[in-house]
Structure formats: structure tokens, C-alpha cells
Amino acid sequence: MAIKSRANTWKNWAGNQECSPARIERPSSEAELTAVVKQAAADGLRVKVVGAGHSFTDIALTDGVLVDLSEYGRVLSVDATAKTVTVEAGITLLRLNDEVAARGLGLENLGDIAYQSIAGATATATHGTGAKFRNISSRIVGMRIVTGDGSVIECTPEENADILRVARVGVGALGVVSTVTLECVPAFNLHAIEEPMRVDELLDDIDGYVDGNDHFEFFWVPHTKWALTKRNRRTDEPGQPRGRWQSFRDDYVLSNVAFGAMCRVGRRRPGLIPRLAKIIPSTGRTEYIERSDKVFASPRLVHFYEMEYAVPREALPEALNRVRDLVDRMGVNISFPVEVRFVQGDDIPLSTASGRETGYIAVHVYRGTPYDQYFQGVERIMNDYEGRPHWGKMHFQRAETLAPRYPEWDAFQDVRNRLDPERRFTNLYVERVLGP
Ligand SMILES: Cc1cc2nc3c(=O)[nH]c(=O)nc-3n(C[C@H](O)[C@H](O)[C@H](O)COP(=O)(O)OP(=O)(O)OC[C@H]3O[C@@H](n4cnc5c(N)ncnc54)[C@H](O)[C@@H]3O)c2cc1C
């Protein structure tokens, strides 16, 4: 998925991050993986693993050894009774979804896409939506981690449980995750209803929508009073999929081709954006039942840059209204809808939902569009709510500003000092957000 343009350069999906590592390694077994780390240590080089390159920040960049796990992504075992699956860290969510579905299982909750690797997605606390459900990392019940000297630590609820608790969201700073064991649920379908609503009416009864649906999210369309809503209910009812033409129209033509064309016009002639935006809410209502992962995640072909903030759930309506106000006042036209989601709090020290019921606000701009004024304005708003930025999405925070927003910051740093005292796994991003 990530673009590798020349033999020794690497670029992320969004195309805004690039590095030239000393070398790129593609191990296909744990033995090869440990050998890569040992050799890097012997050569005095830093190590960074890359998943699918779907982070927008410089989180996966290195001038040392870049470890590409695209050839290390098999299912190792499935425990049908415990409903757990153990996989090599490079497996993509797309493949993992198919593998567990073939065994009558599913992942409890997912984000918008499934191109990421399991280790990359969980390293940054990747999440979907649903106030009764947590992020993907919270379903990890076991990990094997290669530390800075090339040794492997097994983490389970019985062995090294303190490391497991922290490493579920490791921001790539604790070592190379070799395998992940995930708790699954019996396979389920989702009954999806997608329709536009007036954003003010939605916010007036936000708790009703969030608590009254298993998975609720919406996209406010800047320069309009409209939001596109998605309500998903978990069900065992048989699938009633959209026709092939309808899913092609919704997921490909409307969400990608037509939207991409609108963004390109908007980038050339920003003055047209408010008029173009009015077309988006006229897409009508869609209702269908499909396999859960096919509803949670869909194709994303339009490339963009994104920032996303986690705020306490109760602060979300006010924070969103301030973002709406900012867009109105800023004098810059924004072509991408603002995405709003909700998840349950968890107990992972560096999860963006750590210790609190959480609402997420995500802002985007089309690739190649200036974003500083917009993103910095949104970040200033989020600072007033102890906002925590998504580790894989753009932001301007530093360790000093982030530490007070995570009550268990020191627990993370303790494990980091134990697993990587030499900082074999650091890079500029990790130093900026976690300290040297
Ligand atoms: C189009 C798009 C849609 C998105 N939708 C969502 C969404 O709905 N919800 C959400 O929360 N996020 C979303 N994201 C963000 C994305 O899920 C995260 O940035 C995620 O971390 C990307 O996973 P990746 O496999 O590409 O990892 P990368 O970006 O390649 O790496 C991320 C981090 O993980 C580390 N890492 C990877 N593998 C390992 C390993 N084996 N051991 C140790 N560290 C490792 C890397 O070193 C790096 O620090 C989206 C991103 C894009 C581009």
C-alpha cells in the first residue's frame, strides 16, 4: 500500500512523508526478524518497522534500518474455544478479516479502512466508532516483542502482563512486535442506515444517537448545515446487500471518483467549494445488511491529509461547534467533511481513549492543499479540552504538552526504559512526542 518509489526510499500512503533508510529489510520469519535487529544493533543503526504506511505523520521514518513486514503476515493459530487468533504482525486487516470470517469469527470493531497492518493499526490506537465498544488495541491478549538487543519477550495475561498492558499501544517505540493474539467475537452482520441529517438537530439529541445505536458516526459538511450520518446495528439477520451497482455507486463512484473530482475542482478554484458542498448531502438514504467488516471499512481512493483529536465525550458537541465556527470565520474553503466518532474508554496508558469515554473529531484536506492554518486552529480548540491527537495523524504537540493529558504516561515510559534503554527504536517523531 505504501509507495516505495526508488530502491532505498520509502513514502507513506498520503505521500507527505519520505525517508531514505540505510537499508530496507523484509524478514519472513521471527528468526529473520531478530537477526535484523541484532545486525542493526551491531552496526549501531536505529530500527523502524513500517506497517502499511497509512500514518500521516513521520512516525514510521528512519535513516537506519527500515523493516518492512509485508512478507510476514500469516495466521499462526486459531483457538476456536477462546475465540482468539494469533497472527504475524504484518498481516493486513483486510486479510485478517477474511481469515477470521472463514472460521466463523469477526473483529469486534474496526475503523474506516482495512489496509493497515495489525501491528501498525494497534501501535497508534486505531479505532472505529461505538460508545459500547473499544479500539482494536483493547482486543489484544498476547504479543511477542523483539527488544533492542534482539531478544524476544512473550507477553500474555500471565507472563509480563504489565508490559502487555502498555505495549498494546506502543507508538512503535517499544520494540518490534512480532506476533499479536487478538480476541475475536462470533461473526456478525451489520444493519446499516446512511442518510443526511441537519447537524443542529443531530447535536440536540447526540446522546440519543450515540447510545441508541451500536455504531454511530457522522460527517459534518463544511459550509452547510448538513451531516451525513451512519447508523450501524449488530445483527444475526441474513445479509441484504446493496446491489452490485449500488455498492459500486456508493463506495466507488460517489465516495471516491465524484468526491475526488470535486476536491480537484476545489483545489483549483476554492471559491466554488461552498456551492459544491451543497451537492454532498443530496445523496439520499441507503439501507443494507452486510458482513460487519464490509460495512465498517470501505475503499479510500482520494488521498488526503488528516488530523484527529480525542476529547472527553461530553465535550464533543461544544468542541465541534467551535470547529464549525472556526471554518466560518477562517476565510478558507474546506472541501472535506469533518468526521465525528465515539468509543468507550479503556485502560491502555497511551490509548487516545485511556480512562475516559471519548469523542473524536477528525479534519482533513485534499492532498496538496495547505493545512497549517486549519489544523493549528483546530488544535488550539482541542487544547482547551485536554485533546489527545491520534498518534498516526498530523498534529503539532510535543512530549511536554502531551504528558499531562495521559494519567499513565510514566507507566509507559517505565516500560520503554526497560525494553529499549538504548533507544534503538526511536526517530524524530518518537523523540518529539515521547521525549528523548
Ligand atoms: C485512508 C486512511 C483511513 C484511516 N482511517 C482510520 C480510522 O478509521 N481510524 C483510525 O483510528 N485511524 C485511521 N487511520 C490511521 C491509521 O489507522 C493509523 O495511522 C495506523 O497506524 C496505520 O497503520 P499502518 O499499518 O499503515 O502503520 P504505519 O503507518 O506503517 O506505522 C504506524 C506505527 O506503527 C509502527 N509499527 C508498525 N508495525 C510495527 C511492528 N510490527 N512493531 C512495532 N511497531 C510497528 C510503526 O513503526 C509506526 O510507528 C487511517 C489512515 C488512512 C490513510
Ligand as a Chemical Component Dictionary entry (heavy atoms), coordinates in Angstrom:
data_LIG
# 
_chem_comp.id                   LIG 
_chem_comp.type                 NON-POLYMER 
_chem_comp.pdbx_formal_charge   0 
_chem_comp.three_letter_code    LIG 
# 
loop_
_chem_comp_atom.comp_id 
_chem_comp_atom.atom_id 
_chem_comp_atom.alt_atom_id 
_chem_comp_atom.type_symbol 
_chem_comp_atom.charge 
_chem_comp_atom.model_Cartn_x 
_chem_comp_atom.model_Cartn_y 
_chem_comp_atom.model_Cartn_z 
_chem_comp_atom.pdbx_ordinal 
LIG C1  C1  C 0 -7.255  6.478  4.409  1  
LIG C2  C2  C 0 -6.976  6.305  5.893  2  
LIG C3  C3  C 0 -8.020  5.997  6.745  3  
LIG C4  C4  C 0 -7.782  5.839  8.120  4  
LIG N1  N1  N 0 -8.829  5.530  8.931  5  
LIG C5  C5  C 0 -8.626  5.423  10.268 6  
LIG C6  C6  C 0 -9.704  5.130  11.152 7  
LIG O1  O1  O 0 -10.841 4.920  10.734 8  
LIG N2  N2  N 0 -9.444  5.103  12.480 9  
LIG C7  C7  C 0 -8.200  5.344  12.986 10 
LIG O2  O2  O 0 -8.039  5.343  14.201 11 
LIG N3  N3  N 0 -7.156  5.586  12.163 12 
LIG C8  C8  C 0 -7.337  5.618  10.834 13 
LIG N4  N4  N 0 -6.269  5.866  10.007 14 
LIG C9  C9  C 0 -4.925  5.934  10.597 15 
LIG C10 C10 C 0 -4.232  4.576  10.590 16 
LIG O3  O3  O 0 -5.100  3.557  11.061 17 
LIG C11 C11 C 0 -3.010  4.610  11.502 18 
LIG O4  O4  O 0 -2.147  5.641  11.151 19 
LIG C12 C12 C 0 -2.266  3.260  11.511 20 
LIG O5  O5  O 0 -1.226  3.347  12.444 21 
LIG C13 C13 C 0 -1.691  2.886  10.166 22 
LIG O6  O6  O 0 -1.311  1.526  10.200 23 
LIG P1  P1  P 0 -0.112  1.030  9.276  24 
LIG O7  O7  O 0 -0.098  -0.467 9.295  25 
LIG O8  O8  O 0 -0.131  1.685  7.975  26 
LIG O9  O9  O 0 1.144   1.517  10.141 27 
LIG P2  P2  P 0 2.303   2.544  9.768  28 
LIG O10 O10 O 0 1.708   3.863  9.471  29 
LIG O11 O11 O 0 3.161   1.942  8.738  30 
LIG O12 O12 O 0 3.077   2.607  11.159 31 
LIG C14 C14 C 0 2.487   3.189  12.274 32 
LIG C15 C15 C 0 3.364   2.938  13.503 33 
LIG O13 O13 O 0 3.323   1.562  13.830 34 
LIG C16 C16 C 0 4.634   1.085  13.977 35 
LIG N5  N5  N 0 4.655   -0.342 13.640 36 
LIG C17 C17 C 0 4.153   -0.951 12.552 37 
LIG N6  N6  N 0 4.383   -2.264 12.642 38 
LIG C18 C18 C 0 5.048   -2.477 13.804 39 
LIG C19 C19 C 0 5.574   -3.621 14.447 40 
LIG N7  N7  N 0 5.469   -4.841 13.931 41 
LIG N8  N8  N 0 6.221   -3.465 15.621 42 
LIG C20 C20 C 0 6.337   -2.234 16.192 43 
LIG N9  N9  N 0 5.872   -1.118 15.621 44 
LIG C21 C21 C 0 5.226   -1.245 14.440 45 
LIG C22 C22 C 0 5.451   1.921  13.010 46 
LIG O14 O14 O 0 6.835   1.874  13.321 47 
LIG C23 C23 C 0 4.851   3.275  13.294 48 
LIG O15 O15 O 0 5.383   3.755  14.484 49 
LIG C24 C24 C 0 -6.465  6.000  8.636  50 
LIG C25 C25 C 0 -5.413  6.301  7.766  51 
LIG C26 C26 C 0 -5.663  6.451  6.407  52 
LIG C27 C27 C 0 -4.514  6.765  5.477  53 
# 
loop_
_chem_comp_bond.comp_id 
_chem_comp_bond.atom_id_1 
_chem_comp_bond.atom_id_2 
_chem_comp_bond.value_order 
_chem_comp_bond.pdbx_ordinal 
LIG C1  C2  SING 1  
LIG C2  C3  SING 2  
LIG C2  C26 DOUB 3  
LIG C3  C4  DOUB 4  
LIG C4  N1  SING 5  
LIG C4  C24 SING 6  
LIG N1  C5  DOUB 7  
LIG C5  C6  SING 8  
LIG C5  C8  SING 9  
LIG C6  O1  DOUB 10 
LIG C6  N2  SING 11 
LIG N2  C7  SING 12 
LIG C7  O2  DOUB 13 
LIG C7  N3  SING 14 
LIG N3  C8  DOUB 15 
LIG C8  N4  SING 16 
LIG N4  C9  SING 17 
LIG N4  C24 SING 18 
LIG C9  C10 SING 19 
LIG C10 O3  SING 20 
LIG C10 C11 SING 21 
LIG C11 O4  SING 22 
LIG C11 C12 SING 23 
LIG C12 O5  SING 24 
LIG C12 C13 SING 25 
LIG C13 O6  SING 26 
LIG O6  P1  SING 27 
LIG P1  O7  DOUB 28 
LIG P1  O8  SING 29 
LIG P1  O9  SING 30 
LIG O9  P2  SING 31 
LIG P2  O10 DOUB 32 
LIG P2  O11 SING 33 
LIG P2  O12 SING 34 
LIG O12 C14 SING 35 
LIG C14 C15 SING 36 
LIG C15 O13 SING 37 
LIG C15 C23 SING 38 
LIG O13 C16 SING 39 
LIG C16 N5  SING 40 
LIG C16 C22 SING 41 
LIG N5  C17 SING 42 
LIG N5  C21 SING 43 
LIG C17 N6  DOUB 44 
LIG N6  C18 SING 45 
LIG C18 C19 SING 46 
LIG C18 C21 DOUB 47 
LIG C19 N7  SING 48 
LIG C19 N8  DOUB 49 
LIG N8  C20 SING 50 
LIG C20 N9  DOUB 51 
LIG N9  C21 SING 52 
LIG C22 O14 SING 53 
LIG C22 C23 SING 54 
LIG C23 O15 SING 55 
LIG C24 C25 DOUB 56 
LIG C25 C26 SING 57 
LIG C26 C27 SING 58 
# 
